[in-house]
Amino acid sequence: MKKACLVVNQVYKNNEIFKSDSPLNRDNCLQFFHELKAQFKVQGIDLQTQDLCSLEEASVIIYNEMPKDLKAVKYPAKSAVMLFESELIRPDNWDLKNHQLFKHIFTWSDDFVDNRKYFKFNFTGPKPVEFLEFNKKPKFCTLVAGNKNVNHPLELYSKRVDVIRWFEKYNPDQFEFFGMGWEAHTFRLPLVSRVLNRIGPLRKMFSKKWPLYRGPVKNKLELLQKYKFSICFENASGIKGYITEKILDSLAAGCVPVYWGAPNITDFIPKECLILMSDFKTYDDLYAYLVNMSEVEYNQRLAAIKKFLMSPQHQAFEPAFIARIVVGRVLSND
């Protein structure tokens, strides 16, 4: 059997990235990679991580994000890279001179896709769960995201904090949020941050107070299913095609998302399925709209979401569909 190699970070080696029962597969986030291995197998190719299949013996090499060590990319003619992270987190993903090292590049960025070297590659979403209608949802609004901070003009991390603080001040009984990292402070001091961030009690001592924080999430869809609305702000705004799992998770749970992120979001997801933050000048205006939404309108939005989830348009966000695109392209002769 021919072999293919997936180059991953240390934690995903030993084929851990393909295992459905891996503790790293939180909220089934690794389903795409499971499907990728399955699609290669259909073509008679065994896909393994780089510690189990060397670059030399592989007929195809796929890098999961831009490799930190670019000198390790020795076989450009049989190499592809999948770019997940935006320029906020991985600026090296978008350095054009790095792109020369690969035959194929898979990206969600509509500014790059040309179907010659750059191919459309979306984040994937989970399978939908049973929807609860308006009068059966016990809670009003939530947000699920990690506590991060990046100094970049397009960042939306601070906007999530703005929403949280607004609800704290004006409607604390209508909102609660979840995610990793909110219970501990992250030091950003030169030279000593790495040491300080390893001291758990110190991080908790300096952490901010978040009265509406409810901890990490065990099952995201089961959680979102209980809420009428979710705040779905991407990590960045103004980047065409940057549509991540945040809105996909919300839709799959039948929780109407309040979205801020990709300016062309409605090219991919019908506007009836979401609420655009850009339609409101203030959080007061947004809240007034949400709290006064009728049961009829809400259930109409749920119906639109269900229609979208069953449509060919949604296939572009499904793990098996994306995996087939990647495998088909890297095995093509052109």
Kinemage of the C-alpha trace (Angstrom):
@kinemage 1
@onewidth
@group {chain A} dominant
@subgroup {mainchain}
@vectorlist {calphas} color= white
{ca met a 1} P 0.000 0.000 0.000
{ca lys a 2} L 1.233 3.490 -0.819
{ca lys a 3} L 1.872 5.884 2.045
{ca ala a 4} L 1.035 9.506 2.768
{ca cys a 5} L 2.352 11.651 5.590
{ca leu a 6} L 0.541 14.245 7.699
{ca val a 7} L 2.982 16.573 9.460
{ca val a 8} L 1.550 17.668 12.823
{ca asn a 9} L 2.582 19.140 16.170
{ca gln a 10} L 4.105 16.863 18.799
{ca val a 11} L 0.861 16.309 20.694
{ca tyr a 12} L -0.845 14.837 17.594
{ca lys a 13} L 1.912 12.392 16.641
{ca asn a 14} L 1.581 8.599 16.797
{ca asn a 15} L -1.614 9.000 14.729
{ca glu a 16} L -3.340 10.625 17.709
{ca ile a 17} L -4.931 13.164 15.392
{ca phe a 18} L -6.935 10.430 13.635
{ca lys a 19} L -8.374 8.791 16.757
{ca ser a 20} L -12.035 9.437 17.507
{ca asp a 21} L -11.557 8.368 21.140
{ca ser a 22} L -8.565 10.673 21.707
{ca pro a 23} L -8.891 13.071 24.671
{ca leu a 24} L -7.789 15.750 22.190
{ca asn a 25} L -10.962 15.178 20.158
{ca arg a 26} L -12.977 17.621 22.259
{ca asp a 27} L -16.387 18.358 20.713
{ca asn a 28} L -15.366 15.996 17.895
{ca cys a 29} L -12.980 18.678 16.605
{ca leu a 30} L -10.728 16.099 14.917
{ca gln a 31} L -13.446 14.521 12.770
{ca phe a 32} L -12.025 16.083 9.610
{ca phe a 33} L -8.679 14.310 10.107
{ca his a 34} L -10.452 11.000 10.722
{ca glu a 35} L -12.270 11.511 7.417
{ca leu a 36} L -9.038 12.518 5.683
{ca lys a 37} L -7.407 9.220 6.639
{ca ala a 38} L -10.517 7.335 5.510
{ca gln a 39} L -10.573 9.055 2.113
{ca phe a 40} L -6.906 8.247 1.507
{ca lys a 41} L -7.638 4.623 2.394
{ca val a 42} L -10.337 4.534 -0.300
{ca gln a 43} L -7.584 5.443 -2.759
{ca gly a 44} L -5.330 2.654 -1.467
{ca ile a 45} L -3.076 5.003 0.509
{ca asp a 46} L -2.235 4.782 4.210
{ca leu a 47} L -2.083 8.241 5.812
{ca gln a 48} L 0.026 8.436 8.968
{ca thr a 49} L 1.728 11.118 11.035
{ca gln a 50} L 5.364 11.927 10.308
{ca asp a 51} L 6.757 9.807 13.148
{ca leu a 52} L 5.185 6.683 11.591
{ca cys a 53} L 5.747 7.549 7.934
{ca ser a 54} L 8.894 9.374 6.847
{ca leu a 55} L 8.819 12.172 4.300
{ca glu a 56} L 11.080 10.115 2.046
{ca glu a 57} L 8.722 7.123 1.777
{ca ala a 58} L 5.508 9.156 1.432
{ca ser a 59} L 3.992 9.715 -1.998
{ca val a 60} L 2.089 12.722 -0.609
{ca ile a 61} L 3.023 15.035 2.259
{ca ile a 62} L 0.446 17.300 3.913
{ca tyr a 63} L 1.418 19.884 6.513
{ca asn a 64} L -1.142 20.867 9.133
{ca glu a 65} L -0.379 24.613 9.257
{ca met a 66} L 2.834 26.212 8.030
{ca pro a 67} L 5.792 24.294 9.546
{ca lys a 68} L 7.875 26.302 11.978
{ca asp a 69} L 11.035 24.849 10.470
{ca leu a 70} L 10.755 25.684 6.781
{ca lys a 71} L 14.054 23.918 6.067
{ca ala a 72} L 12.244 20.670 6.852
{ca val a 73} L 10.128 21.061 3.692
{ca lys a 74} L 12.355 18.995 1.410
{ca tyr a 75} L 9.904 17.788 -1.231
{ca pro a 76} L 7.844 20.716 -2.615
{ca ala a 77} L 6.642 18.730 -5.630
{ca lys a 78} L 4.664 16.334 -3.422
{ca ser a 79} L 3.860 18.705 -0.540
{ca ala a 80} L 0.660 20.502 0.384
{ca val a 81} L -0.235 22.676 3.355
{ca met a 82} L -3.578 23.311 5.072
{ca leu a 83} L -3.806 26.794 6.544
{ca phe a 84} L -6.269 27.035 9.433
{ca glu a 85} L -5.048 29.940 11.558
{ca ser a 86} L -5.475 33.575 10.514
{ca glu a 87} L -2.740 36.182 10.405
{ca leu a 88} L -3.547 37.141 14.008
{ca ile a 89} L -2.242 33.827 15.321
{ca arg a 90} L 0.062 32.625 12.549
{ca pro a 91} L 1.410 35.474 10.404
{ca asp a 92} L 3.832 32.992 8.827
{ca asn a 93} L 0.825 31.236 7.253
{ca trp a 94} L 0.378 34.270 5.027
{ca asp a 95} L 3.968 35.063 4.122
{ca leu a 96} L 3.979 34.559 0.342
{ca lys a 97} L 7.578 33.439 0.168
{ca asn a 98} L 6.649 30.493 2.397
{ca his a 99} L 3.948 29.463 -0.067
{ca gln a 100} L 6.563 28.735 -2.727
{ca leu a 101} L 7.509 25.574 -0.841
{ca phe a 102} L 4.219 23.811 -1.629
{ca lys a 103} L 2.499 22.478 -4.712
{ca his a 104} L -0.995 22.847 -3.242
{ca ile a 105} L -2.332 25.203 -0.576
{ca phe a 106} L -5.732 24.713 1.067
{ca thr a 107} L -7.228 27.808 2.642
{ca trp a 108} L -10.525 29.398 3.627
{ca ser a 109} L -9.234 32.803 2.410
{ca asp a 110} L -11.283 33.926 -0.578
{ca asp a 111} L -8.601 36.481 -1.424
{ca phe a 112} L -6.186 33.645 -2.234
{ca val a 113} L -8.335 30.931 -3.835
{ca asp a 114} L -7.589 30.586 -7.555
{ca asn a 115} L -8.226 26.830 -8.075
{ca arg a 116} L -4.736 26.426 -9.478
{ca lys a 117} L -2.438 26.538 -6.470
{ca tyr a 118} L -4.869 27.752 -3.807
{ca phe a 119} L -8.034 25.763 -3.122
{ca lys a 120} L -11.065 26.513 -0.984
{ca phe a 121} L -10.941 24.749 2.343
{ca asn a 122} L -13.454 25.556 5.078
{ca phe a 123} L -13.497 24.893 8.773
{ca thr a 124} L -15.887 22.023 9.373
{ca gly a 125} L -18.927 21.776 11.588
{ca pro a 126} L -20.532 18.976 13.639
{ca lys a 127} L -23.620 16.934 12.906
{ca pro a 128} L -26.798 18.755 14.047
{ca val a 129} L -28.609 17.799 17.221
{ca glu a 130} L -32.334 18.017 17.933
{ca phe a 131} L -33.542 21.622 17.956
{ca leu a 132} L -35.556 23.062 20.828
{ca glu a 133} L -38.190 25.571 19.791
{ca phe a 134} L -38.535 29.036 21.290
{ca asn a 135} L -40.750 28.207 24.250
{ca lys a 136} L -38.693 25.127 25.187
{ca lys a 137} L -35.339 26.892 25.535
{ca pro a 138} L -34.676 27.635 29.205
{ca lys a 139} L -31.969 30.259 28.691
{ca phe a 140} L -31.520 33.470 26.734
{ca cys a 141} L -27.964 34.165 25.511
{ca thr a 142} L -24.439 32.769 25.839
{ca leu a 143} L -20.909 32.973 24.509
{ca val a 144} L -18.435 30.099 24.219
{ca ala a 145} L -14.812 31.069 23.598
{ca gly a 146} L -11.375 30.919 25.136
{ca asn a 147} L -9.900 33.944 26.876
{ca lys a 148} L -7.195 35.215 24.538
{ca asn a 149} L -5.641 38.516 23.629
{ca val a 150} L -3.832 39.617 20.464
{ca asn a 151} L -2.553 43.036 19.505
{ca his a 152} L -3.878 43.335 15.951
{ca pro a 153} L -6.146 45.897 14.237
{ca leu a 154} L -8.616 43.205 13.117
{ca glu a 155} L -8.934 41.361 16.444
{ca leu a 156} L -12.356 40.703 17.981
{ca tyr a 157} L -11.198 39.214 21.289
{ca ser a 158} L -11.741 42.582 22.968
{ca lys a 159} L -15.241 42.827 21.489
{ca arg a 160} L -16.219 39.597 23.216
{ca val a 161} L -15.072 41.136 26.477
{ca asp a 162} L -17.160 44.229 25.696
{ca val a 163} L -20.279 42.074 25.305
{ca ile a 164} L -19.571 40.219 28.534
{ca arg a 165} L -19.099 43.443 30.473
{ca trp a 166} L -22.248 44.957 28.933
{ca phe a 167} L -24.382 42.054 30.120
{ca glu a 168} L -22.724 42.177 33.540
{ca lys a 169} L -23.774 45.782 33.888
{ca tyr a 170} L -27.211 45.867 32.311
{ca asn a 171} L -28.729 42.368 32.065
{ca pro a 172} L -26.775 39.859 34.171
{ca asp a 173} L -29.746 37.502 34.479
{ca gln a 174} L -29.937 37.081 30.685
{ca phe a 175} L -26.413 35.927 29.919
{ca glu a 176} L -23.640 33.540 30.941
{ca phe a 177} L -20.483 32.469 29.167
{ca phe a 178} L -18.092 29.521 28.990
{ca gly a 179} L -14.624 28.606 27.777
{ca met a 180} L -11.023 28.032 28.720
{ca gly a 181} L -8.643 30.475 30.340
{ca trp a 182} L -11.039 32.935 31.978
{ca glu a 183} L -10.248 31.789 35.512
{ca ala a 184} L -6.523 32.570 35.260
{ca his a 185} L -4.473 35.612 34.278
{ca thr a 186} L -2.001 35.339 31.393
{ca phe a 187} L 1.170 37.332 31.988
{ca arg a 188} L 2.603 39.157 29.003
{ca leu a 189} L 5.761 40.592 30.502
{ca pro a 190} L 9.037 40.425 28.565
{ca leu a 191} L 11.397 37.617 29.556
{ca val a 192} L 9.509 36.378 32.650
{ca ser a 193} L 6.048 35.576 31.233
{ca arg a 194} L 6.874 31.960 30.413
{ca val a 195} L 7.896 31.325 34.005
{ca leu a 196} L 5.007 33.228 35.606
{ca asn a 197} L 2.387 31.512 33.452
{ca arg a 198} L 3.445 28.150 34.873
{ca ile a 199} L 2.475 29.206 38.401
{ca gly a 200} L -1.220 28.378 38.691
{ca pro a 201} L -1.958 30.041 42.061
{ca leu a 202} L -0.245 33.238 40.904
{ca arg a 203} L -2.287 33.326 37.709
{ca lys a 204} L -5.513 32.914 39.685
{ca met a 205} L -4.461 35.612 42.135
{ca phe a 206} L -4.096 38.167 39.345
{ca ser a 207} L -7.102 37.054 37.298
{ca lys a 208} L -9.952 39.458 36.577
{ca lys a 209} L -13.396 38.852 38.031
{ca trp a 210} L -16.023 37.464 35.682
{ca pro a 211} L -19.353 37.179 37.542
{ca leu a 212} L -21.118 35.568 34.571
{ca tyr a 213} L -18.436 32.978 33.811
{ca arg a 214} L -19.632 29.394 34.207
{ca gly a 215} L -16.470 27.390 33.460
{ca pro a 216} L -15.217 25.217 30.600
{ca val a 217} L -17.547 23.255 28.338
{ca lys a 218} L -18.009 19.493 28.459
{ca asn a 219} L -20.346 19.186 25.450
{ca lys a 220} L -20.702 22.332 23.382
{ca leu a 221} L -23.776 21.335 21.367
{ca glu a 222} L -25.720 20.163 24.407
{ca leu a 223} L -24.878 23.478 26.042
{ca leu a 224} L -25.800 25.698 23.073
{ca gln a 225} L -29.022 23.749 22.554
{ca lys a 226} L -30.443 25.333 25.728
{ca tyr a 227} L -29.962 28.955 24.626
{ca lys a 228} L -31.971 31.081 22.242
{ca phe a 229} L -28.950 33.109 21.103
{ca ser a 230} L -25.165 32.874 21.115
{ca ile a 231} L -22.573 35.586 20.605
{ca cys a 232} L -20.431 34.282 17.726
{ca phe a 233} L -17.603 36.732 17.172
{ca glu a 234} L -14.704 35.329 15.168
{ca asn a 235} L -11.148 35.991 16.322
{ca ala a 236} L -10.903 38.619 13.589
{ca ser a 237} L -13.148 40.793 11.435
{ca gly a 238} L -12.812 41.897 7.844
{ca ile a 239} L -11.175 38.712 6.487
{ca lys a 240} L -13.158 37.230 3.595
{ca gly a 241} L -13.950 33.546 4.021
{ca tyr a 242} L -12.739 33.341 7.628
{ca ile a 243} L -15.684 31.333 8.981
{ca thr a 244} L -14.772 29.064 11.876
{ca glu a 245} L -16.473 26.410 13.971
{ca lys a 246} L -18.022 29.035 16.280
{ca ile a 247} L -20.995 29.797 14.057
{ca leu a 248} L -21.180 26.229 12.726
{ca asp a 249} L -21.510 24.833 16.254
{ca ser a 250} L -24.248 27.318 17.065
{ca leu a 251} L -26.230 26.488 13.946
{ca ala a 252} L -25.883 22.727 14.532
{ca ala a 253} L -27.344 23.205 18.022
{ca gly a 254} L -30.293 25.295 16.815
{ca cys a 255} L -29.000 28.339 18.688
{ca val a 256} L -29.404 31.525 16.625
{ca pro a 257} L -25.964 33.162 16.286
{ca val a 258} L -25.143 36.849 16.597
{ca tyr a 259} L -22.268 37.032 14.134
{ca trp a 260} L -19.288 39.317 13.595
{ca gly a 261} L -16.389 38.246 11.420
{ca ala a 262} L -16.149 37.458 7.720
{ca pro a 263} L -17.634 40.361 5.712
{ca asn a 264} L -18.962 37.885 3.107
{ca ile a 265} L -20.583 35.487 5.577
{ca thr a 266} L -23.928 35.576 3.746
{ca asp a 267} L -22.246 34.251 0.589
{ca phe a 268} L -21.955 30.966 2.485
{ca ile a 269} L -24.703 30.999 5.126
{ca pro a 270} L -28.149 32.531 4.427
{ca lys a 271} L -28.809 35.746 6.309
{ca glu a 272} L -32.041 34.309 7.727
{ca cys a 273} L -29.905 31.876 9.750
{ca leu a 274} L -28.002 34.526 11.696
{ca ile a 275} L -28.066 38.012 13.147
{ca leu a 276} L -25.357 40.380 11.965
{ca met a 277} L -23.778 42.536 14.634
{ca ser a 278} L -23.082 45.089 11.913
{ca asp a 279} L -26.840 45.785 11.701
{ca phe a 280} L -26.732 47.382 15.168
{ca lys a 281} L -24.993 50.520 16.376
{ca thr a 282} L -24.831 49.536 20.037
{ca tyr a 283} L -25.249 46.509 22.299
{ca asp a 284} L -28.359 48.209 23.663
{ca asp a 285} L -29.878 48.104 20.172
{ca leu a 286} L -28.873 44.479 19.720
{ca tyr a 287} L -30.363 43.446 23.052
{ca ala a 288} L -33.610 45.282 22.351
{ca tyr a 289} L -33.940 43.359 19.093
{ca leu a 290} L -33.192 39.995 20.673
{ca val a 291} L -35.402 40.355 23.724
{ca asn a 292} L -38.343 41.550 21.627
{ca met a 293} L -38.065 38.854 18.962
{ca ser a 294} L -41.377 37.051 18.623
{ca glu a 295} L -41.771 33.315 18.901
{ca val a 296} L -42.926 33.252 15.277
{ca glu a 297} L -39.804 35.015 14.006
{ca tyr a 298} L -37.523 32.880 16.142
{ca asn a 299} L -39.005 29.619 14.914
{ca gln a 300} L -38.790 30.927 11.337
{ca arg a 301} L -35.071 31.400 11.874
{ca leu a 302} L -34.784 27.854 13.218
{ca ala a 303} L -36.582 26.596 10.114
{ca ala a 304} L -34.104 28.505 7.919
{ca ile a 305} L -31.197 26.961 9.841
{ca lys a 306} L -32.621 23.458 9.412
{ca lys a 307} L -33.038 24.061 5.691
{ca phe a 308} L -29.442 25.246 5.406
{ca leu a 309} L -28.062 22.285 7.360
{ca met a 310} L -29.757 19.887 4.936
{ca ser a 311} L -28.766 21.804 1.803
{ca pro a 312} L -25.905 21.274 -0.694
{ca gln a 313} L -24.613 24.667 0.484
{ca his a 314} L -23.833 23.177 3.897
{ca gln a 315} L -21.739 20.389 2.353
{ca ala a 316} L -18.892 22.867 2.024
{ca phe a 317} L -18.558 22.728 5.841
{ca glu a 318} L -18.844 18.954 6.283
{ca pro a 319} L -15.720 16.934 7.221
{ca ala a 320} L -16.137 14.145 4.655
{ca phe a 321} L -16.793 16.587 1.818
{ca ile a 322} L -13.722 18.692 2.626
{ca ala a 323} L -11.580 15.566 3.033
{ca arg a 324} L -12.601 14.360 -0.444
{ca ile a 325} L -11.601 17.740 -1.904
{ca val a 326} L -8.157 17.608 -0.296
{ca val a 327} L -7.464 14.013 -1.306
{ca gly a 328} L -8.740 14.522 -4.852
{ca arg a 329} L -6.570 17.566 -5.374
{ca val a 330} L -3.312 16.235 -3.925
{ca leu a 331} L -3.649 13.043 -5.967
{ca ser a 332} L -4.395 14.854 -9.225
{ca asn a 333} L -1.742 15.044 -11.914
{ca asp a 334} L -2.128 18.751 -12.686
